[in-house]
């Protein structure tokens, strides 16, 4: 399961590159292709590009735009690159196909063009399936790739939310209209009770007989 996960991540990315100034570190599984990028969008007139491989600092490819020359020297130093080097005629990048562990090492490219000279170094490591350190390196590469994807996703979500918040219509609070009624209380007039009637007292004469 672990090997399947790592393999899928590597197949998706194919190549993981970490830039460190003028040096790029590239890790790849054996059998895949590795492209060493020249960082050029398009070759210009008078461009001179030279690719070299250490430890013998052997020239393995060269481009001379003035002479319209695109040369590959895949039979040096010991023929290990024979039939496996390809030059991009538009950008000058170099691709190594069907890599194997003997392709590991340092690669240099020197780009001379109008306005200056640029040098880039590539530290390439190709792991075989039985290499004990391949799993760890592959896992680190896969984790780095996943982290990069998550970072990009987080930035995209942030800007989408920010844009949505700006375009969302603002709802102004509405004041409720309250109608106040003038309430007047009137005291009910109760009928006044009739004046107390005077009690009629009848005095009767009392006759006393002896």
Phi and psi restraints in degrees (value plus and minus 20) as a CYANA .aco file:
   2 UNK   PHI     -82.4   -42.4
   2 UNK   PSI     -65.5   -25.5
   3 UNK   PHI     -84.4   -44.4
   3 UNK   PSI     -56.2   -16.2
   4 UNK   PHI     -85.9   -45.9
   4 UNK   PSI     -61.5   -21.5
   5 UNK   PHI     -82.3   -42.3
   5 UNK   PSI     -67.2   -27.2
   6 UNK   PHI     -83.1   -43.1
   6 UNK   PSI     -63.3   -23.3
   7 UNK   PHI     -82.9   -42.9
   7 UNK   PSI     -61.5   -21.5
   8 UNK   PHI     -84.3   -44.3
   8 UNK   PSI     -61.8   -21.8
   9 UNK   PHI     -82.8   -42.8
   9 UNK   PSI     -61.8   -21.8
  10 UNK   PHI     -89.7   -49.7
  10 UNK   PSI     -57.3   -17.3
  11 UNK   PHI     -85.9   -45.9
  11 UNK   PSI     -53.7   -13.7
  12 UNK   PHI     -91.4   -51.4
  12 UNK   PSI     -63.4   -23.4
  13 UNK   PHI    -107.0   -67.0
  13 UNK   PSI     -52.5   -12.5
  14 UNK   PHI      44.7    84.7
  14 UNK   PSI     -56.9   -16.9
  15 UNK   PHI    -173.3  -133.3
  15 UNK   PSI     112.3   152.3
  16 UNK   PHI    -140.4  -100.4
  16 UNK   PSI     102.7   142.7
  17 UNK   PHI    -140.7  -100.7
  17 UNK   PSI     110.8   150.8
  18 UNK   PHI    -133.7   -93.7
  18 UNK   PSI      97.8   137.8
  19 UNK   PHI    -108.0   -68.0
  19 UNK   PSI     114.7   154.7
  20 UNK   PHI    -157.7  -117.7
  20 UNK   PSI      65.4   105.4
  21 UNK   PHI      47.5    87.5
  21 UNK   PSI    -142.1  -102.1
  22 UNK   PHI    -114.7   -74.7
  22 UNK   PSI      -8.5    31.5
  23 UNK   PHI    -141.1  -101.1
  23 UNK   PSI     118.7   158.7
  24 UNK   PHI    -141.2  -101.2
  24 UNK   PSI     113.2   153.2
  25 UNK   PHI    -122.6   -82.6
  25 UNK   PSI     103.6   143.6
  26 UNK   PHI    -143.0  -103.0
  26 UNK   PSI     109.7   149.7
  27 UNK   PHI    -141.2  -101.2
  27 UNK   PSI     114.0   154.0
  28 UNK   PHI    -170.5  -130.5
  28 UNK   PSI     129.4   169.4
  29 UNK   PHI     -99.5   -59.5
  29 UNK   PSI     128.2   168.2
  30 UNK   PHI     -79.7   -39.7
  30 UNK   PSI     117.4   157.4
  31 UNK   PHI      81.3   121.3
  31 UNK   PSI     -39.5     0.5
  32 UNK   PHI    -107.8   -67.8
  32 UNK   PSI     151.8   191.8
  33 UNK   PHI    -116.6   -76.6
  33 UNK   PSI     128.0   168.0
  34 UNK   PHI    -143.9  -103.9
  34 UNK   PSI     108.3   148.3
  35 UNK   PHI    -130.3   -90.3
  35 UNK   PSI     103.7   143.7
  36 UNK   PHI    -115.4   -75.4
  36 UNK   PSI      89.2   129.2
  37 UNK   PHI     -99.7   -59.7
  37 UNK   PSI     116.6   156.6
  38 UNK   PHI    -105.7   -65.7
  38 UNK   PSI     -30.8     9.2
  39 UNK   PHI      46.5    86.5
  39 UNK   PSI       0.2    40.2
  40 UNK   PHI    -125.4   -85.4
  40 UNK   PSI     117.5   157.5
  41 UNK   PHI     -99.0   -59.0
  41 UNK   PSI     -54.7   -14.7
  42 UNK   PHI    -180.4  -140.4
  42 UNK   PSI     120.8   160.8
  43 UNK   PHI     -90.7   -50.7
  43 UNK   PSI     126.5   166.5
  44 UNK   PHI    -138.2   -98.2
  44 UNK   PSI     146.9   186.9
  45 UNK   PHI     -82.4   -42.4
  45 UNK   PSI     122.1   162.1
  46 UNK   PHI      57.0    97.0
  46 UNK   PSI     -14.9    25.1
  47 UNK   PHI     -88.1   -48.1
  47 UNK   PSI     119.1   159.1
  48 UNK   PHI    -151.7  -111.7
  48 UNK   PSI      95.5   135.5
  49 UNK   PHI    -142.3  -102.3
  49 UNK   PSI     109.2   149.2
  50 UNK   PHI    -147.3  -107.3
  50 UNK   PSI     107.5   147.5
  51 UNK   PHI    -126.1   -86.1
  51 UNK   PSI     112.8   152.8
  52 UNK   PHI    -151.9  -111.9
  52 UNK   PSI     134.7   174.7
  53 UNK   PHI    -147.1  -107.1
  53 UNK   PSI     109.9   149.9
  54 UNK   PHI    -105.6   -65.6
  54 UNK   PSI     147.9   187.9
  55 UNK   PHI    -106.0   -66.0
  55 UNK   PSI     -28.0    12.0
  56 UNK   PHI    -112.8   -72.8
  56 UNK   PSI     -16.1    23.9
  57 UNK   PHI      34.1    74.1
  57 UNK   PSI      25.9    65.9
  58 UNK   PHI    -105.1   -65.1
  58 UNK   PSI     114.1   154.1
  59 UNK   PHI     -93.4   -53.4
  59 UNK   PSI     105.4   145.4
  60 UNK   PHI    -136.0   -96.0
  60 UNK   PSI     -34.0     6.0
  61 UNK   PHI    -182.5  -142.5
  61 UNK   PSI     134.0   174.0
  62 UNK   PHI    -175.7  -135.7
  62 UNK   PSI     123.1   163.1
  63 UNK   PHI    -147.3  -107.3
  63 UNK   PSI     108.3   148.3
  64 UNK   PHI    -147.5  -107.5
  64 UNK   PSI      81.2   121.2
  65 UNK   PHI     -88.1   -48.1
  65 UNK   PSI     -51.5   -11.5
  66 UNK   PHI     -80.3   -40.3
  66 UNK   PSI     -59.3   -19.3
  67 UNK   PHI    -120.1   -80.1
  67 UNK   PSI     -18.3    21.7
  68 UNK   PHI      35.1    75.1
  68 UNK   PSI      27.0    67.0
  69 UNK   PHI    -129.0   -89.0
  69 UNK   PSI     108.4   148.4
  70 UNK   PHI    -145.6  -105.6
  70 UNK   PSI      79.4   119.4
  71 UNK   PHI    -133.0   -93.0
  71 UNK   PSI     120.6   160.6
  72 UNK   PHI    -144.0  -104.0
  72 UNK   PSI     108.4   148.4
  73 UNK   PHI    -132.4   -92.4
  73 UNK   PSI      56.2    96.2
  74 UNK   PHI    -110.2   -70.2
  74 UNK   PSI     -14.5    25.5
  75 UNK   PHI    -120.3   -80.3
  75 UNK   PSI     -12.4    27.6
  76 UNK   PHI    -141.6  -101.6
  76 UNK   PSI     135.6   175.6
  77 UNK   PHI     -97.7   -57.7
  77 UNK   PSI     -44.2    -4.2
  78 UNK   PHI    -154.2  -114.2
  78 UNK   PSI      -0.3    39.7
  79 UNK   PHI      59.5    99.5
  79 UNK   PSI      -8.5    31.5
  80 UNK   PHI     -86.6   -46.6
  80 UNK   PSI     -44.3    -4.3
  81 UNK   PHI    -118.0   -78.0
  81 UNK   PSI     -12.8    27.2
  82 UNK   PHI     -76.2   -36.2
  82 UNK   PSI     102.1   142.1
  83 UNK   PHI      54.5    94.5
  83 UNK   PSI     -10.0    30.0
  84 UNK   PHI    -143.9  -103.9
  84 UNK   PSI     -10.9    29.1
  85 UNK   PHI    -129.0   -89.0
  85 UNK   PSI     116.2   156.2
  86 UNK   PHI    -155.7  -115.7
  86 UNK   PSI     113.2   153.2
  87 UNK   PHI    -122.1   -82.1
  87 UNK   PSI     116.1   156.1
  88 UNK   PHI    -104.4   -64.4
  88 UNK   PSI      96.0   136.0
  89 UNK   PHI     -94.0   -54.0
  89 UNK   PSI     -27.5    12.5
  90 UNK   PHI    -118.6   -78.6
  90 UNK   PSI     -61.1   -21.1
  91 UNK   PHI    -130.8   -90.8
  91 UNK   PSI     -37.0     3.0
  92 UNK   PHI      63.8   103.8
  92 UNK   PSI     -15.1    24.9
  93 UNK   PHI     -90.0   -50.0
  93 UNK   PSI     134.7   174.7
  94 UNK   PHI    -135.9   -95.9
  94 UNK   PSI     112.0   152.0
  95 UNK   PHI    -137.1   -97.1
  95 UNK   PSI     112.8   152.8
  96 UNK   PHI    -127.4   -87.4
  96 UNK   PSI      98.0   138.0
  97 UNK   PHI    -117.2   -77.2
  97 UNK   PSI     136.6   176.6
  98 UNK   PHI      29.3    69.3
  98 UNK   PSI      36.0    76.0
  99 UNK   PHI     -84.5   -44.5
  99 UNK   PSI     134.2   174.2
 100 UNK   PHI    -159.2  -119.2
 100 UNK   PSI     154.6   194.6
 101 UNK   PHI     -83.4   -43.4
 101 UNK   PSI     -45.0    -5.0
 102 UNK   PHI     -92.8   -52.8
 102 UNK   PSI     -28.0    12.0
 103 UNK   PHI    -104.1   -64.1
 103 UNK   PSI     -26.9    13.1
 104 UNK   PHI     -85.2   -45.2
 104 UNK   PSI     121.5   161.5
 105 UNK   PHI     131.5   171.5
 105 UNK   PSI    -189.0  -149.0
 106 UNK   PHI    -119.9   -79.9
 106 UNK   PSI     113.9   153.9
 107 UNK   PHI    -140.2  -100.2
 107 UNK   PSI     121.7   161.7
 108 UNK   PHI    -144.2  -104.2
 108 UNK   PSI     122.5   162.5
 109 UNK   PHI    -149.1  -109.1
 109 UNK   PSI     113.5   153.5
 110 UNK   PHI    -137.5   -97.5
 110 UNK   PSI     104.9   144.9
 111 UNK   PHI    -136.4   -96.4
 111 UNK   PSI      93.3   133.3
 112 UNK   PHI    -130.5   -90.5
 112 UNK   PSI     102.9   142.9
 113 UNK   PHI    -168.4  -128.4
 113 UNK   PSI     150.9   190.9
 114 UNK   PHI     -79.2   -39.2
 114 UNK   PSI     101.3   141.3
 115 UNK   PHI      88.3   128.3
 115 UNK   PSI     -30.0    10.0
 116 UNK   PHI     137.2   177.2
 116 UNK   PSI    -196.6  -156.6
 117 UNK   PHI    -153.6  -113.6
 117 UNK   PSI     115.9   155.9
 118 UNK   PHI    -145.7  -105.7
 118 UNK   PSI     119.9   159.9
 119 UNK   PHI    -149.0  -109.0
 119 UNK   PSI     113.1   153.1
 120 UNK   PHI    -149.6  -109.6
 120 UNK   PSI     119.1   159.1
 121 UNK   PHI    -135.6   -95.6
 121 UNK   PSI     120.2   160.2
 122 UNK   PHI    -140.5  -100.5
 122 UNK   PSI     105.8   145.8
 123 UNK   PHI    -122.5   -82.5
 123 UNK   PSI      82.2   122.2
 124 UNK   PHI    -123.7   -83.7
 124 UNK   PSI     112.3   152.3
 125 UNK   PHI    -146.6  -106.6
 125 UNK   PSI     103.1   143.1
 126 UNK   PHI    -131.7   -91.7
 126 UNK   PSI     102.8   142.8
 127 UNK   PHI    -121.6   -81.6
 127 UNK   PSI     118.3   158.3
 128 UNK   PHI    -106.1   -66.1
 128 UNK   PSI     144.1   184.1
 129 UNK   PHI     -85.1   -45.1
 129 UNK   PSI     -42.9    -2.9
 130 UNK   PHI    -119.6   -79.6
 130 UNK   PSI     -15.8    24.2
 131 UNK   PHI     -90.3   -50.3
 131 UNK   PSI     103.7   143.7
 132 UNK   PHI     -85.0   -45.0
 132 UNK   PSI     -44.7    -4.7
 133 UNK   PHI    -111.9   -71.9
 133 UNK   PSI     -22.6    17.4
 134 UNK   PHI     -85.9   -45.9
 134 UNK   PSI     -60.3   -20.3
 135 UNK   PHI     -82.6   -42.6
 135 UNK   PSI     -64.2   -24.2
 136 UNK   PHI     -85.2   -45.2
 136 UNK   PSI     -65.5   -25.5
 137 UNK   PHI     -84.8   -44.8
 137 UNK   PSI     -60.6   -20.6
 138 UNK   PHI     -83.7   -43.7
 138 UNK   PSI     -59.3   -19.3
 139 UNK   PHI     -85.7   -45.7
 139 UNK   PSI     -62.4   -22.4
 140 UNK   PHI     -82.4   -42.4
 140 UNK   PSI     -62.7   -22.7
 141 UNK   PHI     -83.3   -43.3
 141 UNK   PSI     -63.1   -23.1
 142 UNK   PHI     -85.5   -45.5
 142 UNK   PSI     -60.5   -20.5
 143 UNK   PHI     -85.1   -45.1
 143 UNK   PSI     -60.6   -20.6
 144 UNK   PHI     -83.6   -43.6
 144 UNK   PSI     -62.0   -22.0
 145 UNK   PHI     -83.6   -43.6
 145 UNK   PSI     -63.5   -23.5
 146 UNK   PHI     -85.0   -45.0
 146 UNK   PSI     -60.4   -20.4
 147 UNK   PHI     -83.0   -43.0
 147 UNK   PSI     -59.2   -19.2
 148 UNK   PHI     -84.3   -44.3
 148 UNK   PSI     -62.4   -22.4
 149 UNK   PHI     -82.5   -42.5
 149 UNK   PSI     -62.6   -22.6
 150 UNK   PHI     -83.8   -43.8
 150 UNK   PSI     -59.1   -19.1
 151 UNK   PHI     -82.9   -42.9
 151 UNK   PSI     -65.8   -25.8
 152 UNK   PHI     -81.9   -41.9
 152 UNK   PSI     -62.2   -22.2
 153 UNK   PHI     -82.8   -42.8
 153 UNK   PSI     -61.6   -21.6
 154 UNK   PHI     -83.9   -43.9
 154 UNK   PSI     -61.1   -21.1
 155 UNK   PHI     -84.7   -44.7
 155 UNK   PSI     -62.5   -22.5
 156 UNK   PHI     -83.0   -43.0
 156 UNK   PSI     -64.7   -24.7
 157 UNK   PHI     -82.6   -42.6
 157 UNK   PSI     -60.0   -20.0
 158 UNK   PHI     -80.0   -40.0
 158 UNK   PSI     -68.0   -28.0
 159 UNK   PHI     -89.2   -49.2
 159 UNK   PSI     -54.5   -14.5
 160 UNK   PHI     -84.2   -44.2
 160 UNK   PSI     -66.0   -26.0
 161 UNK   PHI     -82.8   -42.8
 161 UNK   PSI     -59.8   -19.8
 162 UNK   PHI     -85.2   -45.2
 162 UNK   PSI     -62.7   -22.7
 163 UNK   PHI     -85.6   -45.6
 163 UNK   PSI     -61.2   -21.2
 164 UNK   PHI     -83.7   -43.7
 164 UNK   PSI     -57.9   -17.9
 165 UNK   PHI     -87.6   -47.6
 165 UNK   PSI     -53.4   -13.4
 166 UNK   PHI     -92.9   -52.9
 166 UNK   PSI     -58.2   -18.2
 167 UNK   PHI    -103.5   -63.5
 167 UNK   PSI     -31.3     8.7
 168 UNK   PHI     -91.2   -51.2
 168 UNK   PSI     107.3   147.3
 169 UNK   PHI     -82.4   -42.4
 169 UNK   PSI     115.3   155.3
 170 UNK   PHI    -101.4   -61.4
 170 UNK   PSI     109.8   149.8
 171 UNK   PHI    -118.5   -78.5
 171 UNK   PSI      92.7   132.7
 172 UNK   PHI     -99.8   -59.8
 172 UNK   PSI     118.6   158.6
 173 UNK   PHI     -84.7   -44.7
 173 UNK   PSI     110.7   150.7
 174 UNK   PHI    -117.0   -77.0
 174 UNK   PSI     114.7   154.7
 175 UNK   PHI    -102.2   -62.2
 175 UNK   PSI     109.7   149.7
 176 UNK   PHI     -95.6   -55.6
 176 UNK   PSI     112.9   152.9
 177 UNK   PHI    -102.0   -62.0
 177 UNK   PSI     105.5   145.5
 178 UNK   PHI    -138.8   -98.8
 178 UNK   PSI     104.3   144.3
 179 UNK   PHI    -118.4   -78.4
 179 UNK   PSI     101.4   141.4
 180 UNK   PHI    -119.4   -79.4
 180 UNK   PSI     108.0   148.0
 181 UNK   PHI    -121.0   -81.0
 181 UNK   PSI     117.8   157.8
 182 UNK   PHI    -100.6   -60.6
 182 UNK   PSI      87.9   127.9
 183 UNK   PHI    -115.5   -75.5
 183 UNK   PSI     105.6   145.6
 184 UNK   PHI    -140.7  -100.7
 184 UNK   PSI     108.3   148.3
 185 UNK   PHI    -119.3   -79.3
 185 UNK   PSI     109.2   149.2
 186 UNK   PHI    -130.9   -90.9
 186 UNK   PSI     113.3   153.3
 187 UNK   PHI    -100.7   -60.7
 187 UNK   PSI     110.0   150.0
 188 UNK   PHI     -92.8   -52.8
 188 UNK   PSI     112.5   152.5
 189 UNK   PHI    -105.0   -65.0
 189 UNK   PSI      92.4   132.4
 190 UNK   PHI    -106.8   -66.8
 190 UNK   PSI     124.4   164.4
 191 UNK   PHI     -82.6   -42.6
 191 UNK   PSI     111.3   151.3
 192 UNK   PHI     -90.6   -50.6
 192 UNK   PSI     116.5   156.5
 193 UNK   PHI     -85.8   -45.8
 193 UNK   PSI     123.8   163.8
 194 UNK   PHI     -84.3   -44.3
 194 UNK   PSI     131.0   171.0
 195 UNK   PHI     -79.0   -39.0
 195 UNK   PSI     121.8   161.8
 196 UNK   PHI     -77.3   -37.3
 196 UNK   PSI     107.5   147.5
 197 UNK   PHI     -96.0   -56.0
 197 UNK   PSI     118.7   158.7
 198 UNK   PHI     -93.4   -53.4
 198 UNK   PSI     116.4   156.4
 199 UNK   PHI     -94.2   -54.2
 199 UNK   PSI     108.2   148.2
 200 UNK   PHI    -101.6   -61.6
 200 UNK   PSI     104.6   144.6
 201 UNK   PHI    -129.3   -89.3
 201 UNK   PSI     104.9   144.9
 202 UNK   PHI    -125.7   -85.7
 202 UNK   PSI     101.3   141.3
 203 UNK   PHI    -117.5   -77.5
 203 UNK   PSI     104.4   144.4
 204 UNK   PHI    -126.5   -86.5
 204 UNK   PSI     122.7   162.7
 205 UNK   PHI     -94.2   -54.2
 205 UNK   PSI     121.5   161.5
 206 UNK   PHI    -130.8   -90.8
 206 UNK   PSI     103.8   143.8
 207 UNK   PHI    -126.0   -86.0
 207 UNK   PSI     109.3   149.3
 208 UNK   PHI    -128.4   -88.4
 208 UNK   PSI     105.4   145.4
 209 UNK   PHI    -125.7   -85.7
 209 UNK   PSI     121.0   161.0
